[in-house]
Amino acid sequence: MRRVSYIILSTLIVLSTCAIFAHRPQDKTIEIKPQVPTTSRKGDSRVFLDHADVLYKQISDSFMIVSGNVQFTKGPMVMKCDSAHFFPATESFDAFGNISMEQGDTLFIYADELNYDAPQRMAFLYANEGKKVRMINRDVTLETDEFTYDMNTEVGYYTTGGVLYDRQNKLVSFEGEYMPSTKDANFYVDVILTSLGKEDTLVIYSDSLFYNTDSHICTLLSPSEIINKRGTIYTSDGLYDTDLDTAALYRRSVVHTPQGRRLTADTIYYDRMSGLGECFGMMVMTDSARQVSLQADYGFFNQSTDSAYATGRLLIKEYSKGDTLYLHGKQVNAYRAFDSIPVPAIPADSVSGTPEIPASVRIDTTNIADIWPRVRFYRSDMQGVCDSMRVTGRDTTMRMFIHPVVWSEQRQIFGNLIELHLNDSTIDQARLPNSGFMAQQIADDYYNQLSGKSMIADFEGGELKSLYIDGSVEIITYPEENDSTINKLVKAESSFLLARFNKNTTDYIKMWPETTGRVTPLFMVRRSMLFLPKFQLFKGIRPLSPSDVMIIPKAMDELMEGDNG
């Protein structure tokens, strides 16, 4: 009974107390304001929670939940989101929804999720399915699924595929790095650079490409392919300026042009817009259309004007028809020149009523190559030397100047000027328009000799077939007897000569209109009778093999210098 009375009494006391407080005036609400730390925010070592609409934390949790217009700052970087889990002890946080990282007015990063590791100062950003993490640095935009930003070094990178755009190019790769402070970007694995220019066709394929978004210069350090409408470049070490369309290429890079040319050298500087190129070290240029190659230590070429210059260990090869022509000189200048071609008149046709078309001159272009000095060439059927040579494409003729000498089997031909006509890379005619001399050794000091003002020699399959001499003909010959022996010397003079040959024998000789001469038995021949006045024998300077064209004998130097002196 006492216990029941005690309970009732206690209840009455509590109710009375409540009634008293119920009639008491309510206290005024007190607003609790956050205390802003006095720590300086100019440094970048601390992370500050600047704002959140709602903050919630359980005593047992190591993090607080913030939501609504959440903003963190770390030095110059401002980070915003819809909500976050903030770990005050480490100043790390996980942020969600409408993520942005802003640094001044130059760097912006947008994502759907952000994990910030404050001790490591690393930001890991992610995008929801169908969206991309975006980094914007002035006119540069980078997009990827997952992005890591190292705030220690201010380097952002991705490893799951990404795309970078600037005002000039688009770059795609599996892995990539970007440094906003220096504008340097590094790309790895399946890299593709594509020009954004409307009229440019530039595409670069590589596995390692370094790029600067200010200069738009690419550094290529792995096998790479550079393609545009002016050709294709293969390099594993080079620089390419996508603004200027220029390249500096190293380590035996290769340039292909649409005209069928292929250029290789230790170092190549190439301007695609102007078509200018410069090569250093073991340059090799091949022209598949003309089936010609050129080797040299140094070369310069102009693709627009179809011209080139080369020097140093120069070797030209022409291989269009089986046997190869090897040609050497100290330098070559190749270019395209205008040439006038006469067009004959077409007579009137009285039947059709077509009027007469008068004669005219047609202007055409032809490829010319000047080679000098100390020119030497070798083919299995013909060899030659001179001090300068001009090769013209329209009439396929090699013109040899300054002591030109040509050998074919046992015959030697020389004159003031020799013009060698090529038919499908085979020399089918030699013309000596201003003095010519031919000598063929028979035995010991016995030489068949022919001399005249002008000379035309026709060849077939590398063999001399006929010879025509016009003016001041002089001849020394040793006719064979029936038993193939020789026992007399024939010397004659005339105005014209026509001779036909079969291998090393003379089948036919005709001289006209008048011929003077004499026949002398060999036992009566004096040494002074053995040679015509212009006879010369150029020993020790004939190229005997393809490699021999690169060797300039002392005798050849002396011959050429003697003439120039």
VEXGUKE-174675 format. One record per residue (C-alpha): residue number from 1; residue in three letters; x, y, z. Coordinates in steps of 0.2 Angstrom, whole numbers, padded with zeros to 4 digits, always signed. Each point is the difference from the previous one (the first is absolute). Layout:
// residues N
NUM / ALA / X / Y / Z
...
This chain:
// residues 565
1 / MET / +0000 / +0000 / +0000
2 / ARG / +0014 / +0012 / +0004
3 / ARG / +0009 / -0004 / -0017
4 / VAL / -0016 / +0004 / -0009
5 / SER / -0002 / +0017 / +0009
6 / TYR / +0018 / +0004 / -0004
7 / ILE / -0002 / -0003 / -0018
8 / ILE / -0016 / +0011 / +0000
9 / LEU / +0009 / +0014 / +0009
10 / SER / +0015 / -0001 / -0012
11 / THR / -0011 / +0002 / -0015
12 / LEU / -0009 / +0015 / +0007
13 / ILE / +0016 / +0008 / +0003
14 / VAL / +0006 / -0002 / -0018
15 / LEU / -0017 / +0006 / -0007
16 / SER / +0001 / +0015 / +0011
17 / THR / +0018 / +0004 / -0006
18 / CYS / -0006 / -0001 / -0018
19 / ALA / -0014 / +0011 / +0003
20 / ILE / +0011 / +0013 / +0008
21 / PHE / +0012 / +0000 / -0015
22 / ALA / -0015 / +0000 / -0012
23 / HIS / -0005 / +0017 / +0006
24 / ARG / +0018 / +0006 / +0000
25 / PRO / +0005 / +0012 / -0015
26 / GLN / +0010 / -0010 / -0014
27 / ASP / +0019 / +0004 / -0002
28 / LYS / +0006 / +0009 / -0015
29 / THR / +0008 / -0011 / -0014
30 / ILE / +0019 / +0002 / +0000
31 / GLU / +0008 / -0001 / -0018
32 / ILE / +0017 / -0010 / +0001
33 / LYS / +0012 / +0007 / -0013
34 / PRO / +0015 / -0010 / -0007
35 / GLN / +0017 / +0005 / +0006
36 / VAL / +0011 / +0004 / -0015
37 / PRO / +0018 / -0006 / +0004
38 / THR / +0013 / +0013 / +0000
39 / THR / +0012 / -0011 / -0010
40 / SER / +0006 / +0009 / -0016
41 / ARG / -0009 / -0007 / -0016
42 / LYS / +0014 / +0006 / -0011
43 / GLY / +0010 / -0015 / +0002
44 / ASP / -0005 / -0016 / -0008
45 / SER / +0003 / -0013 / +0014
46 / ARG / -0017 / +0001 / +0008
47 / VAL / -0018 / -0005 / -0006
48 / PHE / -0014 / +0011 / +0006
49 / LEU / -0019 / -0003 / +0000
50 / ASP / -0006 / +0017 / -0005
51 / HIS / -0019 / -0003 / -0001
52 / ALA / -0014 / -0013 / +0001
53 / ASP / -0019 / +0002 / +0002
54 / VAL / -0001 / -0015 / +0011
55 / LEU / +0013 / -0009 / +0012
56 / TYR / -0003 / -0016 / +0008
57 / LYS / +0012 / -0011 / +0011
58 / GLN / -0002 / -0014 / +0012
59 / ILE / +0011 / -0002 / +0014
60 / SER / +0006 / -0017 / -0005
61 / ASP / +0004 / +0006 / -0018
62 / SER / +0018 / +0006 / -0005
63 / PHE / -0008 / +0011 / -0014
64 / MET / -0014 / +0013 / -0001
65 / ILE / -0013 / +0000 / -0014
66 / VAL / -0002 / +0017 / -0008
67 / SER / -0013 / +0004 / -0014
68 / GLY / -0007 / +0015 / -0010
69 / ASN / +0012 / +0012 / -0008
70 / VAL / +0015 / -0008 / +0007
71 / GLN / +0017 / +0009 / -0002
72 / PHE / +0018 / -0005 / +0005
73 / THR / +0015 / +0010 / -0003
74 / LYS / +0018 / -0005 / -0001
75 / GLY / +0012 / +0014 / -0004
76 / PRO / -0005 / +0007 / -0017
77 / MET / -0011 / -0015 / -0004
78 / VAL / -0019 / +0001 / +0004
79 / MET / -0010 / -0016 / +0000
80 / LYS / -0019 / -0001 / -0001
81 / CYS / -0012 / -0014 / +0001
82 / ASP / -0018 / -0004 / +0005
83 / SER / +0005 / -0011 / +0015
84 / ALA / +0015 / -0007 / +0008
85 / HIS / +0007 / -0011 / +0014
86 / PHE / +0013 / +0011 / +0008
87 / PHE / +0014 / -0007 / +0012
88 / PRO / +0006 / +0014 / +0011
89 / ALA / +0014 / -0010 / +0007
90 / THR / +0009 / -0002 / -0017
91 / GLU / -0009 / +0014 / -0009
92 / SER / -0005 / -0013 / -0014
93 / PHE / -0017 / -0001 / -0007
94 / ASP / -0011 / -0010 / -0012
95 / ALA / -0011 / +0011 / -0011
96 / PHE / -0015 / -0004 / -0010
97 / GLY / -0011 / +0009 / -0013
98 / ASN / +0005 / +0015 / -0011
99 / ILE / +0018 / -0001 / +0004
100 / SER / +0011 / +0015 / -0005
101 / MET / +0018 / +0005 / +0004
102 / GLU / +0004 / +0018 / -0005
103 / GLN / +0017 / +0008 / +0001
104 / GLY / -0001 / +0019 / -0005
105 / ASP / -0008 / +0003 / -0017
106 / THR / +0011 / -0013 / -0009
107 / LEU / -0002 / -0017 / +0007
108 / PHE / -0017 / -0009 / +0002
109 / ILE / -0003 / -0018 / +0003
110 / TYR / -0018 / -0008 / +0000
111 / ALA / -0005 / -0017 / +0005
112 / ASP / -0014 / -0010 / +0009
113 / GLU / +0010 / -0007 / +0015
114 / LEU / +0016 / +0006 / +0008
115 / ASN / +0011 / -0009 / +0013
116 / TYR / +0013 / +0012 / +0007
117 / ASP / +0015 / -0008 / +0010
118 / ALA / +0006 / +0015 / +0010
119 / PRO / +0016 / -0008 / +0007
120 / GLN / +0005 / -0005 / -0018
121 / ARG / -0007 / +0015 / -0008
122 / MET / -0008 / -0010 / -0013
123 / ALA / -0017 / +0002 / -0008
124 / PHE / -0009 / -0014 / -0009
125 / LEU / -0015 / +0004 / -0011
126 / TYR / -0013 / -0011 / -0008
127 / ALA / -0014 / +0003 / -0012
128 / ASN / -0017 / -0009 / +0000
129 / GLU / -0004 / -0012 / -0014
130 / GLY / -0003 / +0010 / -0016
131 / LYS / +0010 / +0015 / +0006
132 / LYS / +0018 / +0006 / +0001
133 / VAL / +0012 / +0008 / +0012
134 / ARG / +0004 / +0016 / -0008
135 / MET / +0015 / +0011 / +0003
136 / ILE / +0001 / +0017 / -0008
137 / ASN / +0016 / +0011 / -0001
138 / ARG / -0004 / +0015 / -0010
139 / ASP / -0002 / -0006 / -0018
140 / VAL / +0005 / -0018 / +0005
141 / THR / -0013 / -0013 / +0004
142 / LEU / +0003 / -0018 / +0006
143 / GLU / -0013 / -0013 / +0002
144 / THR / +0001 / -0017 / +0008
145 / ASP / -0009 / -0013 / +0011
146 / GLU / +0012 / +0001 / +0015
147 / PHE / +0012 / +0014 / +0003
148 / THR / +0013 / +0002 / +0013
149 / TYR / +0007 / +0017 / +0005
150 / ASP / +0016 / +0001 / +0010
151 / MET / +0000 / +0016 / +0009
152 / ASN / +0018 / -0002 / +0006
153 / THR / +0007 / +0001 / -0018
154 / GLU / -0016 / +0008 / -0008
155 / VAL / -0001 / -0015 / -0013
156 / GLY / -0016 / -0008 / -0005
157 / TYR / +0000 / -0017 / -0008
158 / TYR / -0012 / -0014 / -0006
159 / THR / +0003 / -0019 / -0003
160 / THR / -0017 / -0005 / -0008
161 / GLY / +0000 / +0010 / -0016
162 / GLY / -0003 / +0018 / -0003
163 / VAL / -0001 / +0014 / -0013
164 / LEU / +0009 / +0017 / +0001
165 / TYR / -0006 / +0015 / -0011
166 / ASP / +0008 / +0017 / -0003
167 / ARG / -0003 / +0012 / -0014
168 / GLN / +0011 / -0009 / -0012
169 / ASN / -0001 / -0019 / +0003
170 / LYS / -0009 / -0014 / +0008
171 / LEU / +0011 / -0014 / +0009
172 / VAL / -0007 / -0017 / +0005
173 / SER / +0010 / -0012 / +0010
174 / PHE / -0002 / -0014 / +0013
175 / GLU / +0011 / +0008 / +0013
176 / GLY / +0004 / +0019 / +0001
177 / GLU / +0007 / +0013 / +0011
178 / TYR / -0003 / +0019 / +0000
179 / MET / +0009 / +0014 / +0009
180 / PRO / -0010 / +0016 / +0000
181 / SER / +0014 / +0011 / +0007
182 / THR / +0012 / -0005 / -0015
183 / LYS / -0014 / -0005 / -0013
184 / ASP / +0010 / -0016 / -0003
185 / ALA / -0010 / -0016 / -0003
186 / ASN / +0007 / -0017 / -0002
187 / PHE / -0010 / -0014 / -0008
188 / TYR / +0003 / -0019 / -0001
189 / VAL / -0007 / -0016 / -0008
190 / ASP / -0010 / +0002 / -0016
191 / VAL / +0002 / +0019 / -0002
192 / ILE / -0009 / +0009 / -0014
193 / LEU / +0003 / +0018 / -0004
194 / THR / -0013 / +0008 / -0012
195 / SER / +0001 / +0017 / -0007
196 / LEU / -0016 / +0010 / +0003
197 / GLY / +0003 / +0012 / -0015
198 / LYS / -0013 / -0001 / -0013
199 / GLU / +0012 / -0002 / -0015
200 / ASP / +0014 / -0010 / +0009
201 / THR / +0001 / -0018 / -0001
202 / LEU / +0014 / -0003 / +0014
203 / VAL / -0001 / -0016 / +0010
204 / ILE / +0013 / -0007 / +0011
205 / TYR / +0001 / -0017 / +0007
206 / SER / +0012 / -0005 / +0014
207 / ASP / +0002 / -0009 / +0016
208 / SER / +0009 / +0014 / +0009
209 / LEU / -0004 / +0018 / -0004
210 / PHE / +0005 / +0016 / +0010
211 / TYR / -0010 / +0015 / -0005
212 / ASN / +0000 / +0018 / +0006
213 / THR / -0017 / +0009 / -0001
214 / ASP / +0007 / +0017 / -0002
215 / SER / +0013 / -0003 / -0014
216 / HIS / -0010 / -0015 / -0007
217 / ILE / +0017 / -0009 / -0003
218 / CYS / +0001 / -0019 / +0001
219 / THR / +0015 / -0010 / +0007
220 / LEU / +0000 / -0018 / -0007
221 / LEU / +0011 / -0013 / +0009
222 / SER / -0007 / -0016 / -0007
223 / PRO / -0005 / -0007 / -0017
224 / SER / -0012 / +0013 / -0007
225 / GLU / -0009 / +0004 / -0016
226 / ILE / -0004 / +0017 / -0006
227 / ILE / -0012 / +0002 / -0014
228 / ASN / -0008 / +0014 / -0010
229 / LYS / -0004 / +0004 / -0018
230 / ARG / +0019 / +0004 / -0004
231 / GLY / +0006 / -0017 / +0005
232 / THR / +0004 / -0011 / +0015
233 / ILE / +0015 / +0000 / +0012
234 / TYR / +0006 / -0014 / +0010
235 / THR / +0011 / +0004 / +0015
236 / SER / +0004 / -0007 / +0018
237 / ASP / +0009 / +0017 / +0005
238 / GLY / -0006 / +0017 / -0006
239 / LEU / -0009 / +0016 / +0003
240 / TYR / -0015 / +0005 / -0010
241 / ASP / -0007 / +0018 / +0001
242 / THR / -0019 / -0002 / -0004
243 / ASP / -0002 / +0019 / -0002
244 / LEU / +0014 / +0003 / -0013
245 / ASP / -0001 / -0018 / -0007
246 / THR / +0019 / -0002 / +0003
247 / ALA / +0010 / -0015 / +0006
248 / ALA / +0017 / -0004 / +0007
249 / LEU / +0003 / -0018 / -0002
250 / TYR / +0014 / -0011 / +0006
251 / ARG / +0006 / -0018 / +0001
252 / ARG / -0002 / -0005 / -0019
253 / SER / -0018 / +0007 / -0001
254 / VAL / -0009 / -0002 / -0017
255 / VAL / -0010 / +0012 / -0010
256 / HIS / -0012 / -0006 / -0014
257 / THR / -0008 / +0012 / -0013
258 / PRO / -0015 / -0003 / -0011
259 / GLN / +0011 / +0001 / -0015
260 / GLY / +0008 / -0017 / +0005
261 / ARG / +0016 / +0007 / +0008
262 / ARG / +0007 / -0007 / +0016
263 / LEU / +0013 / +0010 / +0010
264 / THR / +0011 / -0007 / +0014
265 / ALA / +0014 / +0008 / +0010
266 / ASP / +0007 / +0001 / +0017
267 / THR / -0007 / +0017 / +0003
268 / ILE / -0014 / +0008 / -0011
269 / TYR / -0008 / +0018 / +0002
270 / TYR / -0016 / +0001 / -0010
271 / ASP / -0012 / +0014 / -0003
272 / ARG / -0016 / -0008 / -0007
273 / MET / -0008 / +0016 / -0004
274 / SER / +0014 / +0007 / -0011
275 / GLY / +0006 / -0018 / -0005
276 / LEU / +0018 / +0004 / +0005
277 / GLY / +0011 / -0013 / +0008
278 / GLU / +0018 / -0001 / +0006
279 / CYS / +0009 / -0017 / +0004
280 / PHE / +0016 / -0004 / +0009
281 / GLY / +0009 / -0017 / +0001
282 / MET / -0002 / -0014 / -0012
283 / MET / -0014 / +0007 / -0010
284 / VAL / -0009 / -0012 / -0012
285 / MET / -0014 / +0007 / -0012
286 / THR / -0009 / -0012 / -0011
287 / ASP / -0012 / +0004 / -0014
288 / SER / -0010 / -0016 / -0004
289 / ALA / -0009 / +0009 / -0015
290 / ARG / +0017 / +0003 / -0008
291 / GLN / +0009 / -0014 / +0008
292 / VAL / +0014 / +0010 / +0006
293 / SER / +0009 / +0002 / +0016
294 / LEU / +0012 / +0013 / +0007
295 / GLN / +0011 / -0003 / +0015
296 / ALA / +0010 / +0014 / +0008
297 / ASP / +0007 / +0007 / +0017
298 / TYR / -0010 / +0016 / -0002
299 / GLY / -0016 / +0005 / -0010
300 / PHE / -0012 / +0014 / -0002
301 / PHE / -0017 / -0002 / -0010
302 / ASN / -0015 / +0011 / -0005
303 / GLN / -0015 / -0011 / -0002
304 / SER / -0010 / +0014 / -0008
305 / THR / +0012 / +0004 / -0014
306 / ASP / +0006 / -0018 / -0002
307 / SER / +0018 / +0005 / +0003
308 / ALA / +0014 / -0007 / +0011
309 / TYR / +0018 / +0002 / +0004
310 / ALA / +0012 / -0013 / +0008
311 / THR / +0019 / -0002 / +0003
312 / GLY / +0012 / -0011 / +0010
313 / ARG / +0003 / -0018 / -0005
314 / LEU / -0013 / +0002 / -0014
315 / LEU / -0006 / -0015 / -0009
316 / ILE / -0015 / +0000 / -0012
317 / LYS / -0007 / -0017 / -0006
318 / GLU / -0012 / -0002 / -0015
319 / TYR / -0008 / -0017 / +0000
320 / SER / -0015 / +0001 / -0012
321 / LYS / +0005 / -0015 / -0011
322 / GLY / +0010 / -0014 / +0007
323 / ASP / +0018 / +0006 / +0000
324 / THR / +0003 / +0015 / +0012
325 / LEU / +0010 / +0016 / -0004
326 / TYR / +0011 / +0006 / +0014
327 / LEU / +0005 / +0018 / -0001
328 / HIS / +0011 / +0011 / +0012
329 / GLY / +0004 / +0018 / +0001
330 / LYS / +0004 / +0011 / +0014
331 / GLN / -0016 / +0009 / -0001
332 / VAL / -0017 / +0000 / -0010
333 / ASN / -0013 / +0013 / -0003
334 / ALA / -0016 / -0006 / -0006
335 / TYR / -0014 / +0011 / -0006
336 / ARG / -0015 / +0002 / -0012
337 / ALA / +0003 / +0013 / -0014
338 / PHE / -0010 / +0007 / -0014
339 / ASP / +0004 / -0006 / -0017
340 / SER / -0007 / +0006 / -0017
341 / ILE / -0006 / -0013 / -0012
342 / PRO / -0003 / +0004 / -0019
343 / VAL / -0016 / -0005 / -0006
344 / PRO / -0001 / -0002 / -0019
345 / ALA / -0013 / +0008 / -0011
346 / ILE / -0015 / -0011 / -0005
347 / PRO / -0004 / +0003 / -0019
348 / ALA / -0018 / +0004 / -0005
349 / ASP / -0011 / -0015 / -0005
350 / SER / -0010 / +0005 / -0016
351 / VAL / -0011 / -0015 / +0002
352 / SER / -0006 / +0003 / +0018
353 / GLY / +0002 / +0019 / -0002
354 / THR / +0012 / +0001 / +0015
355 / PRO / +0010 / +0016 / -0001
356 / GLU / +0019 / -0001 / +0002
357 / ILE / +0007 / +0001 / +0018
358 / PRO / +0016 / +0010 / +0001
359 / ALA / +0016 / -0006 / +0008
360 / SER / +0001 / +0005 / +0018
361 / VAL / +0010 / -0003 / +0016
362 / ARG / -0006 / -0010 / +0015
363 / ILE / +0007 / +0003 / +0017
364 / ASP / +0002 / -0015 / +0010
365 / THR / +0010 / -0005 / +0016
366 / THR / +0014 / -0013 / +0002
367 / ASN / +0010 / -0007 / +0014
368 / ILE / +0018 / +0005 / +0000
369 / ALA / +0014 / -0007 / +0011
370 / ASP / +0017 / +0009 / +0000
371 / ILE / +0014 / -0011 / +0008
372 / TRP / +0018 / +0007 / +0003
373 / PRO / +0015 / -0002 / +0002
374 / ARG / +0009 / -0016 / -0002
375 / VAL / -0015 / -0010 / -0008
376 / ARG / +0002 / -0018 / -0002
377 / PHE / -0013 / -0013 / -0005
378 / TYR / +0000 / -0019 / -0002
379 / ARG / -0012 / -0012 / -0009
380 / SER / +0005 / -0018 / -0004
381 / ASP / +0000 / +0005 / -0019
382 / MET / +0007 / +0017 / +0001
383 / GLN / +0010 / +0012 / +0011
384 / GLY / +0005 / +0018 / +0000
385 / VAL / +0008 / +0015 / +0008
386 / CYS / +0000 / +0019 / -0002
387 / ASP / +0000 / +0015 / +0011
388 / SER / -0018 / +0005 / -0002
389 / MET / -0016 / -0007 / -0006
390 / ARG / -0017 / +0005 / -0004
391 / VAL / -0014 / -0012 / -0001
392 / THR / -0017 / +0006 / -0008
393 / GLY / -0016 / -0010 / +0002
394 / ARG / -0009 / +0006 / -0016
395 / ASP / +0013 / -0007 / -0012
396 / THR / +0007 / -0013 / +0013
397 / THR / +0018 / +0006 / -0004
398 / MET / +0016 / +0000 / +0010
399 / ARG / +0011 / +0014 / -0006
400 / MET / +0018 / -0001 / +0006
401 / PHE / +0011 / +0015 / +0001
402 / ILE / +0019 / +0003 / +0003
403 / HIS / +0011 / -0015 / -0005
404 / PRO / -0015 / -0012 / -0003
405 / VAL / +0006 / -0018 / -0003
406 / VAL / -0011 / -0015 / -0003
407 / TRP / +0005 / -0019 / +0000
408 / SER / -0010 / -0014 / -0008
409 / GLU / +0008 / -0017 / +0000
410 / GLN / +0018 / +0003 / -0007
411 / ARG / -0005 / +0017 / -0008
412 / GLN / +0004 / +0017 / +0007
413 / ILE / -0009 / +0016 / -0007
414 / PHE / +0004 / +0017 / +0005
415 / GLY / -0003 / +0018 / -0006
416 / ASN / -0004 / +0018 / +0005
417 / LEU / -0018 / -0005 / +0004
418 / ILE / -0009 / -0017 / +0000
419 / GLU / -0019 / -0002 / +0000
420 / LEU / -0006 / -0017 / +0006
421 / HIS / -0018 / -0004 / -0005
422 / LEU / -0009 / -0012 / +0012
423 / ASN / -0014 / -0011 / -0006
424 / ASP / -0009 / -0008 / +0015
425 / SER / +0016 / +0003 / +0010
426 / THR / +0011 / -0008 / -0013
427 / ILE / +0012 / +0010 / -0010
428 / ASP / -0004 / -0002 / -0018
429 / GLN / +0009 / +0015 / -0008
430 / ALA / +0016 / +0010 / +0003
431 / ARG / +0001 / +0017 / -0009
432 / LEU / +0016 / +0010 / -0001
433 / PRO / -0005 / +0016 / -0009
434 / ASN / +0016 / +0009 / +0002
435 / SER / +0015 / -0011 / -0003
436 / GLY / +0000 / -0019 / +0003
437 / PHE / +0013 / -0013 / +0002
438 / MET / -0002 / -0019 / +0002
439 / ALA / +0014 / -0013 / +0004
440 / GLN / -0001 / -0019 / +0001
441 / GLN / +0015 / -0010 / +0006
442 / ILE / +0004 / -0014 / -0012
443 / ALA / +0017 / -0006 / +0008
444 / ASP / +0014 / +0008 / +0009
445 / ASP / +0002 / +0018 / -0007
446 / TYR / -0012 / -0004 / -0015
447 / TYR / -0016 / +0010 / +0001
448 / ASN / -0014 / +0002 / -0013
449 / GLN / -0003 / +0019 / +0000
450 / LEU / -0014 / +0011 / -0007
451 / SER / +0000 / +0019 / +0001
452 / GLY / -0011 / +0014 / -0007
453 / LYS / -0009 / +0016 / +0003
454 / SER / -0016 / -0008 / +0006
455 / MET / -0004 / -0018 / +0004
456 / ILE / -0016 / -0010 / +0003
457 / ALA / +0002 / -0017 / +0008
458 / ASP / -0015 / -0012 / +0001
459 / PHE / -0001 / -0014 / +0013
460 / GLU / -0011 / -0015 / +0002
461 / GLY / +0000 / -0010 / +0016
462 / GLY / +0016 / +0009 / +0005
463 / GLU / +0009 / -0004 / -0016
464 / LEU / +0006 / +0012 / -0013
465 / LYS / -0010 / -0003 / -0016
466 / SER / +0004 / +0015 / -0011
467 / LEU / +0010 / +0015 / -0001
468 / TYR / -0002 / +0016 / -0011
469 / ILE / +0013 / +0014 / -0002
470 / ASP / -0003 / +0016 / -0008
471 / GLY / +0015 / +0011 / -0005
472 / SER / +0019 / -0002 / +0001
473 / VAL / -0001 / -0019 / +0001
474 / GLU / +0017 / -0008 / +0005
475 / ILE / +0001 / -0019 / +0002
476 / ILE / +0013 / -0013 / +0005
477 / THR / -0005 / -0018 / -0001
478 / TYR / +0008 / -0017 / +0000
479 / PRO / -0011 / -0012 / -0012
480 / GLU / +0000 / -0018 / +0005
481 / GLU / +0005 / -0013 / -0012
482 / ASN / -0009 / -0016 / -0003
483 / ASP / +0009 / -0008 / +0014
484 / SER / -0004 / +0014 / +0012
485 / THR / +0017 / +0007 / +0000
486 / ILE / +0005 / +0017 / -0004
487 / ASN / +0015 / +0005 / -0011
488 / LYS / -0003 / +0018 / -0006
489 / LEU / -0005 / +0017 / +0006
490 / VAL / -0012 / +0010 / -0010
491 / LYS / -0001 / +0019 / +0002
492 / ALA / -0013 / +0010 / -0010
493 / GLU / -0008 / +0017 / +0000
494 / SER / -0017 / +0006 / -0007
495 / SER / -0015 / +0011 / +0003
496 / PHE / -0013 / -0012 / +0006
497 / LEU / +0001 / -0018 / +0007
498 / LEU / -0013 / -0013 / +0004
499 / ALA / +0006 / -0016 / +0009
500 / ARG / -0010 / -0015 / +0007
501 / PHE / +0006 / -0012 / +0013
502 / ASN / -0003 / -0017 / +0007
503 / LYS / +0006 / -0003 / +0018
504 / ASN / +0019 / +0005 / -0001
505 / THR / +0002 / -0002 / -0019
506 / THR / -0004 / +0013 / -0014
507 / ASP / -0012 / -0007 / -0013
508 / TYR / -0001 / +0015 / -0012
509 / ILE / +0009 / +0017 / -0003
510 / LYS / -0006 / +0013 / -0013
511 / MET / +0009 / +0016 / -0002
512 / TRP / -0005 / +0014 / -0013
513 / PRO / +0000 / +0010 / -0011
514 / GLU / +0019 / -0001 / -0002
515 / THR / +0013 / -0011 / +0010
516 / THR / +0018 / +0002 / +0001
517 / GLY / +0012 / -0012 / +0010
518 / ARG / +0012 / -0014 / +0000
519 / VAL / +0003 / -0017 / +0005
520 / THR / +0016 / -0005 / +0010
521 / PRO / +0006 / -0017 / +0004
522 / LEU / +0002 / -0002 / +0019
523 / PHE / +0019 / -0004 / -0002
524 / MET / +0002 / +0017 / -0008
525 / VAL / -0010 / +0010 / +0012
526 / ARG / +0009 / +0012 / +0011
527 / ARG / -0006 / +0005 / +0017
528 / SER / -0004 / +0018 / -0006
529 / MET / -0013 / -0008 / -0012
530 / LEU / -0010 / -0009 / +0013
531 / PHE / -0010 / +0014 / +0007
532 / LEU / -0011 / +0014 / -0007
533 / PRO / +0004 / +0018 / +0006
534 / LYS / -0014 / +0001 / +0012
535 / PHE / +0003 / -0018 / +0008
536 / GLN / -0001 / -0001 / +0019
537 / LEU / -0001 / -0015 / +0011
538 / PHE / -0008 / +0004 / +0017
539 / LYS / +0007 / -0013 / +0011
540 / GLY / -0004 / -0003 / +0018
541 / ILE / -0016 / +0011 / +0000
542 / ARG / -0013 / -0013 / -0006
543 / PRO / -0013 / -0005 / +0013
544 / LEU / +0001 / -0019 / +0001
545 / SER / -0014 / -0004 / +0012
546 / PRO / -0015 / +0009 / +0008
547 / SER / +0011 / +0004 / +0016
548 / ASP / +0014 / +0007 / -0011
549 / VAL / -0011 / +0015 / -0005
550 / MET / +0003 / +0007 / +0017
551 / ILE / +0019 / +0000 / -0001
552 / ILE / +0008 / +0014 / -0009
553 / PRO / +0017 / -0005 / -0007
554 / LYS / +0014 / +0012 / +0001
555 / ALA / +0002 / -0001 / -0019
556 / MET / -0018 / +0006 / -0002
557 / ASP / +0003 / +0015 / +0012
558 / GLU / +0015 / +0004 / -0010
559 / LEU / -0009 / -0001 / -0017
560 / MET / -0015 / +0011 / +0006
561 / GLU / +0011 / +0013 / +0009
562 / GLY / +0012 / +0001 / -0016
563 / ASP / -0015 / +0005 / -0010
564 / ASN / -0007 / +0012 / +0013
565 / GLY / +0017 / +0008 / +0002
